[in-house]
């Protein structure tokens, strides 16, 4: 809805801007011509929502917004990180019935106080548009009631003759309104003119002038144009440009009617005098002016009088001016002209579903195959197009609910996937909501990862709750990939308790027994187990354990780095820490002297065949222009784990890091966090003989807790 609102608002503003330009170019023409412009613009704006919904999308690619860059020569940043958990708003555990909401309610699952600003803007726009439309509807109902109670004017014969003299073929009702009320024209299909009851005391000339003015509105079809413009204004009630356009529309409508009266033979001085007296002595019925055309508005009177008395003002070319069908034809033409514009969609790949996925979604829905959408979601999550991935996962969850039911294990697995995505986009609170909903459907292997996350989240503030979550993860899938992680956290909790060392070691060993050798989970367990052994004074065992852990971590991290070149790294087997809790120290260093170890390149003369160069010997160093700070993972922070990650990179001619390799690993996801951050750094490339070349460098990332 927000996207529709933005699209309509921008297109409406563009139409109004064009209308202003055209009206300005026509300032030397008649008021009827300018009124035609504003009527056409209003019709086009009113047709925009319908055309946008009915017409096929015409996608136009637009560049994505560039984030702010920290421009300058930055080699060292010192950032301290706190050991405490980030504050999370306390919330009671929701009931099982509430947590098992169907997929259609996913987007509204967050509580109102956590809704994003787009929801509030959309709600405000809808409320304002409804208020303006309601005001017009009330005016129409009030006018209908006035018409139902009004009596027909007695002197109808001369009125019909006057109507025929203006070329009005259909019947027009002449009705008597309350004394001292403003003359009005109303009605689209059944036009009517209201004269105050005391108009019987007017002179014949004044009645004729007033009736000519109101009949001019009927002949021109101004009542229908008035309602169209008012409805268009309701869609843009917040836009000052729309209100200015509305004022111009009213002004040109009255001046066009004045021109027609003058073209019918009225003397300008007499007409101006009658108009001034009507405006001075009569008032519009309260609330009805929004749906009818009153003869005189005090705010416009001065300008109208000057225009009436100015002999240089250009009136209609023909004696009677354009007929009633002219504005309708112009409005229809404007709608047809704006149709291609209404079909335009700004193709911002950072949000929404791109058009190339429409067929994929259709196939997945027809086959009831959620895996098609989930694979596509993983690809878009890798490209950090999280809104697209979110939409795809929600559609996949809807399929899971249709096929298996909203209380099924498959549905719980879909909730976990959306929680994983929220965690990848650093929305920890939202991830917790989805994980909690999944867990509420029952302890089963599909929710083991959610149980581990909830346990880690409660580790500091609610240790008993955390321990319960970890044991539930173990019991739900005792041999699954999450059981080892749960055992490791149970061991970490027991390690810090008095006389807990024997139980802790047993839990570490049980974790390694169920974890796949060489996996990231196994390496993390060995890192923590080695630290435990060191604390127990068993340094030789700890060294062996740490060596195995670092070898596994380094291999996994290097695979991860290679995956950044095209392999999806949004993985379901790891819990990614949130953004913004801690930021490590970073240091840009010259390349390591050694030519081996972790993929560091050859000597200073390297560079032939596309190889990277070392700084020196005519090769300038790259300059860091902007950088993304690495983040602490939640696991490392919870385990009070710190250290240094050393990366080898090659700063390419494009100013980005390539061929990244881990020279010294750390574990617990910190290697991957360092790689993710450095992959987004932007450099001014080094040069050789005035040409940009690839240059070797080493990045040292120091993770520290305060």
URMOSUL-V855189 format. One record per residue. RES is the residue in one letter. SS is DSSP state (h for helix, s for strand, l for the rest). NEAR is the number of other ideal C-beta (glycine too) atoms within 12 Angstrom. Layout:
RES;SS;NEAR
RES;SS;NEAR
This chain:
X;l;19
X;h;24
X;h;23
X;h;23
X;h;29
X;h;22
X;h;30
X;h;38
X;h;29
X;h;26
X;h;35
X;h;39
X;h;26
X;h;25
X;h;39
X;h;38
X;h;21
X;h;26
X;h;39
X;h;25
X;h;16
X;h;25
X;h;30
X;h;15
X;h;14
X;l;22
X;l;18
X;l;13
X;l;24
X;l;31
X;h;44
X;h;41
X;h;30
X;h;37
X;h;46
X;h;37
X;h;40
X;h;46
X;h;47
X;h;39
X;h;48
X;h;44
X;h;38
X;h;41
X;h;47
X;h;37
X;h;35
X;h;39
X;h;27
X;h;21
X;h;30
X;h;33
X;h;17
X;h;14
X;l;21
X;l;16
X;l;24
X;s;19
X;s;20
X;s;16
X;s;15
X;l;15
X;l;11
X;l;15
X;l;11
X;l;9
X;l;13
X;l;10
X;l;18
X;l;17
X;l;14
X;l;14
X;l;16
X;l;23
X;l;21
X;s;17
X;s;25
X;l;16
X;l;25
X;l;17
X;l;30
X;l;19
X;l;20
X;l;17
X;l;26
X;l;25
X;l;12
X;l;22
X;l;14
X;l;11
X;l;15
X;l;10
X;l;19
X;l;18
X;l;12
X;h;18
X;h;13
X;h;17
X;h;29
X;l;26
X;l;30
X;l;25
X;h;33
X;h;15
X;h;18
X;h;32
X;h;25
X;h;18
X;l;28
X;l;23
X;l;17
X;h;11
X;h;11
X;h;18
X;l;18
X;l;20
X;h;11
X;h;19
X;h;21
X;h;18
X;h;20
X;h;23
X;h;19
X;h;18
X;h;28
X;h;22
X;h;17
X;h;23
X;h;31
X;h;17
X;h;18
X;h;29
X;h;25
X;h;20
X;h;24
X;h;30
X;h;21
X;h;20
X;h;30
X;h;28
X;h;18
X;h;25
X;h;39
X;h;21
X;h;17
X;h;31
X;h;29
X;h;13
X;h;16
X;l;28
X;s;19
X;s;20
X;l;29
X;l;15
X;l;20
X;h;21
X;h;12
X;h;17
X;h;32
X;h;22
X;h;18
X;h;34
X;h;31
X;h;18
X;h;23
X;l;35
X;l;24
X;l;30
X;l;15
X;l;22
X;l;19
X;l;35
X;s;30
X;s;38
X;s;35
X;s;27
X;s;39
X;l;25
X;l;18
X;l;19
X;s;30
X;l;36
X;l;49
X;s;46
X;s;47
X;s;42
X;l;34
X;l;26
X;l;16
X;l;18
X;l;34
X;s;38
X;s;47
X;s;44
X;s;43
X;s;33
X;h;21
X;h;19
X;h;38
X;h;17
X;h;14
X;l;23
X;l;15
X;h;16
X;h;18
X;h;30
X;h;29
X;h;31
X;h;41
X;h;41
X;h;44
X;h;40
X;h;46
X;h;48
X;h;43
X;h;51
X;h;47
X;h;44
X;h;41
X;h;46
X;l;39
X;h;47
X;h;40
X;h;33
X;h;43
X;h;42
X;h;34
X;h;36
X;h;43
X;h;39
X;h;33
X;h;43
X;h;39
X;h;34
X;h;38
X;l;37
X;l;29
X;l;25
X;l;30
X;h;14
X;h;26
X;h;37
X;h;21
X;h;21
X;h;38
X;h;35
X;h;22
X;h;34
X;h;42
X;h;37
X;h;28
X;h;41
X;h;44
X;h;41
X;h;43
X;h;45
X;h;52
X;h;46
X;h;40
X;h;43
X;h;43
X;h;37
X;h;31
X;l;30
X;l;19
X;l;30
X;l;18
X;h;27
X;h;17
X;h;22
X;h;36
X;h;27
X;h;21
X;h;36
X;h;43
X;h;24
X;h;24
X;h;38
X;h;28
X;h;15
X;h;23
X;l;33
X;s;24
X;l;33
X;l;30
X;l;16
X;l;21
X;l;32
X;l;33
X;l;34
X;l;35
X;l;41
X;s;45
X;s;44
X;l;48
X;l;38
X;l;27
X;h;21
X;h;16
X;h;28
X;h;25
X;h;18
X;h;25
X;h;37
X;h;27
X;h;19
X;h;31
X;h;36
X;h;22
X;l;20
X;l;13
X;l;10
X;l;27
X;l;23
X;l;31
X;l;31
X;l;14
X;l;16
X;l;17
X;l;29
X;l;36
X;l;32
X;l;24
X;h;31
X;h;16
X;h;28
X;h;41
X;h;25
X;h;19
X;h;35
X;h;33
X;h;20
X;h;21
X;h;35
X;h;31
X;h;19
X;h;20
X;h;36
X;h;24
X;h;20
X;h;28
X;h;34
X;h;23
X;s;25
X;s;30
X;s;25
X;s;24
X;l;23
X;l;25
X;l;24
X;l;25
X;l;28
X;l;33
X;l;29
X;h;22
X;h;18
X;h;29
X;h;21
X;h;15
X;h;29
X;h;29
X;h;17
X;h;19
X;h;30
X;h;22
X;h;12
X;h;16
X;l;20
X;l;22
X;h;35
X;h;24
X;h;26
X;h;38
X;h;35
X;h;24
X;h;34
X;h;40
X;h;29
X;h;25
X;h;34
X;h;33
X;h;27
X;l;23
X;l;28
X;l;29
X;h;30
X;h;30
X;h;35
X;h;39
X;h;35
X;h;32
X;h;39
X;h;46
X;h;35
X;h;38
X;h;39
X;h;43
X;h;32
X;h;32
X;h;38
X;h;30
X;h;24
X;h;23
X;h;22
X;l;18
X;l;31
X;l;23
X;l;25
X;h;25
X;h;32
X;h;38
X;h;40
X;h;36
X;h;44
X;h;47
X;h;43
X;h;43
X;h;46
X;h;43
X;h;39
X;h;41
X;h;39
X;h;41
X;h;39
X;l;29
X;l;24
X;l;27
X;h;34
X;h;26
X;h;32
X;h;38
X;h;37
X;h;37
X;h;42
X;h;42
X;h;36
X;h;42
X;h;44
X;h;38
X;l;29
X;l;35
X;l;26
X;l;27
X;l;28
X;h;27
X;h;32
X;h;41
X;h;42
X;h;42
X;h;47
X;h;45
X;h;47
X;h;42
X;h;43
X;h;42
X;h;48
X;h;39
X;l;30
X;l;32
X;l;25
X;l;19
X;l;20
X;h;24
X;h;14
X;h;21
X;h;29
X;h;28
X;h;24
X;h;39
X;h;39
X;h;25
X;h;29
X;h;42
X;h;34
X;h;23
X;h;30
X;l;27
X;l;22
X;l;20
X;l;27
X;h;30
X;h;43
X;h;35
X;h;41
X;h;48
X;h;46
X;h;44
X;h;48
X;h;46
X;h;39
X;h;38
X;h;42
X;h;34
X;h;28
X;h;30
X;l;24
X;l;17
X;l;10
X;l;10
X;l;21
X;h;21
X;h;17
X;h;22
X;h;32
X;h;30
X;h;20
X;h;36
X;h;42
X;h;23
X;h;26
X;h;42
X;h;34
X;h;19
X;h;29
X;l;32
X;l;22
X;l;19
X;l;19
X;l;27
X;h;40
X;h;40
X;h;34
X;h;43
X;h;46
X;h;46
X;h;40
X;h;43
X;h;44
X;h;40
X;h;34
X;h;36
X;h;36
X;h;28
X;h;20
X;h;21
X;l;21
X;l;11
X;l;19
X;h;16
X;h;14
X;h;22
X;h;24
X;h;17
X;h;18
X;h;32
X;h;29
X;h;19
X;h;26
X;h;40
X;h;32
X;h;25
X;h;33
X;h;40
X;h;35
X;h;27
X;h;36
X;h;42
X;h;26
X;h;26
X;h;35
X;h;37
X;h;21
X;h;21
X;l;30
X;l;18
X;l;11
X;l;15
X;l;23
X;l;32
X;l;35
X;l;28
X;l;30
X;l;26
X;l;33
X;l;44
X;l;40
X;l;38
X;l;33
X;l;27
X;l;21
X;l;32
X;l;35
X;s;30
X;l;40
X;s;29
X;s;34
X;s;27
X;s;33
X;s;26
X;l;25
X;l;40
X;l;27
X;l;17
X;l;17
X;l;19
X;l;14
X;l;18
X;l;30
X;l;30
X;l;31
X;l;35
X;l;21
X;l;21
X;l;22
X;l;17
X;l;26
X;l;27
X;h;13
X;h;10
X;h;15
X;l;22
X;l;37
X;s;38
X;l;34
X;l;28
X;s;19
X;l;17
X;l;19
X;s;30
X;l;23
X;l;27
X;l;40
X;s;26
X;s;35
X;s;23
X;s;23
X;l;36
X;l;31
X;l;30
X;l;43
X;s;37
X;l;46
X;l;40
X;h;40
X;h;40
X;h;40
X;h;36
X;h;41
X;l;38
X;l;28
X;l;35
X;l;28
X;s;32
X;s;29
X;s;47
X;s;39
X;s;49
X;s;40
X;s;43
X;s;38
X;s;44
X;l;29
X;l;22
X;l;17
X;l;27
X;l;28
X;s;39
X;s;33
X;s;31
X;s;42
X;s;39
X;s;42
X;s;37
X;s;29
X;l;43
X;l;43
X;l;46
X;l;46
X;l;44
X;h;48
X;h;48
X;h;46
X;h;44
X;h;52
X;h;43
X;h;36
X;h;33
X;h;43
X;l;33
X;l;27
X;l;38
X;s;29
X;s;38
X;s;26
X;l;31
X;l;35
X;s;23
X;s;26
X;l;13
X;l;11
X;s;15
X;s;24
X;l;32
X;l;36
X;s;42
X;s;44
X;s;42
X;s;38
X;s;45
X;s;32
X;s;46
X;s;31
X;s;41
X;l;28
X;l;27
X;l;18
